[in-house]
Amino acid sequence: MSGKRIAAIIVLVALPIVACGDPTTAPLEVPQLQATPTITPQPSPTPPAPLAFEVLGENLYEDPVGSLRFLFEVRNINDFDVEGLRATVILRDADGQSVASQSGYSRLDVVRAGDTAPVMVVFFLVTPDFATHEVKIEAHEADYLSGLLHPRLEVADDVGRVGQWVPYEVLGEVQNRGNSAAQSVTVVITCYNEDGNVVAVGTGAPEQRVIPAGGSSEFLVSIGAVSGEIASCKVQVEGLTGGDD
């Protein structure tokens, strides 16, 4: 370029320099671990001991309509009363496999310690083929009903005889020896053959369902099904306390 000079002007831009702090690295803060509380292992609760029962006088037979009936008594060998006693009969084949099962309840609502109660389990209108059978008993310690039962009911003058319209019948008298009336009174009959096997059970009520303190009421219980000759019968009675007279 003639007559001119191009002057190159270089502009230096000075950037401010920020002073850095102490280059020494600061220590990191490490979070403190919390101590884990020590847990003392607790022993597992001890399961309650199973209740103890004894099955007595077993007898089984086929009734006229084709049902298979199991009759027996259950003895409460615990040192306390039980209620809600249920027996389950399990039929098994030769290989031990279950082929049928059925349950029945005690004829008594409460079975006193050391006492017995009859049970009848019926396989209705069937007679399964089986090789062996097993009886399982379930119940629980008496609480509610035990406190309601009348404590002084007795049976007197009981006698059994062949009935006019039924195979057998038992009659007698329920006596209230307590200081309070008895209501909802039930009479339970268990009959045995000469070998002590249960051949019949029955349930009935006295003529008066409420028996005053010191009073009595007659009963007659009909036995509709018998699986053998009756040698003896046992009569049991229970009822509820009906209040003071």
C-alpha positions, 0 to 999 in steps of 0.5 A: 500500500503506497504512502501509508503504513499500517501500524499494527497495534497490539492491545494487551489485555491484562486480566486480573489475577485472583490470588488463590488461598492456601493450596494446602488440602483441607481434611475431609470430615468423615461421618461418625458411625452410630453404634448398633445397639446390642439385641439380646436374643429372647428364647422362643415361647414354650408351646403349651403341653398337649391335653391328655385323654384316654379313649375307652370302650370303643365299639363300631357297627353298621346300623340298619340304614347303612351308617357306620357308627363309632361309640366310645368314652373319653376320659379327661386325665388332665388335672383341670376341667375341659370343654368343647371336647371333639373326637375325630375318627380317621379311617385308613387303608392298608397303606396308612392312607386316610380314606374317610374321617368324621367328627362328633362332640362329647354329650357333656358340655364340660368334662370334669378332671378324671371324669368320662363322657360318651361320644358317638361318631357317625359316617352317615349312609356309608361304610368305607373299606378301611384297615385301621382307624385312629381317634384324635381328641381336641378340647380346651381348658374349661373357662366360661361354661365351667363357671356356669354349671350347677355344682350340686345335681345328682341322679337317684333311683335310675334303672334301665329296661327294655322299652315298649316302643324303643330298644331300651330306656332309662328312667330315674330322678334328678335331685338338686342338692344346691342352694340355687335353682338349676336350669337347662338340665340334661341327662346323658346315658352311656350303656355297656356290654359285659366287656365294658364296650359302649353299646348305646348312648342317649341324651334327654331331659327331666320333666322340669327343665328348671329344678328349684333348690332342694327340688327334684324331677323325674326323667325317662331317656329313650335309647333308639340304637343299640349295638349289643346286649346291655349289661349296665348303664351310667347316668350323668347330669349337668345343668346351669345355675339359675340364680338364688331362690 
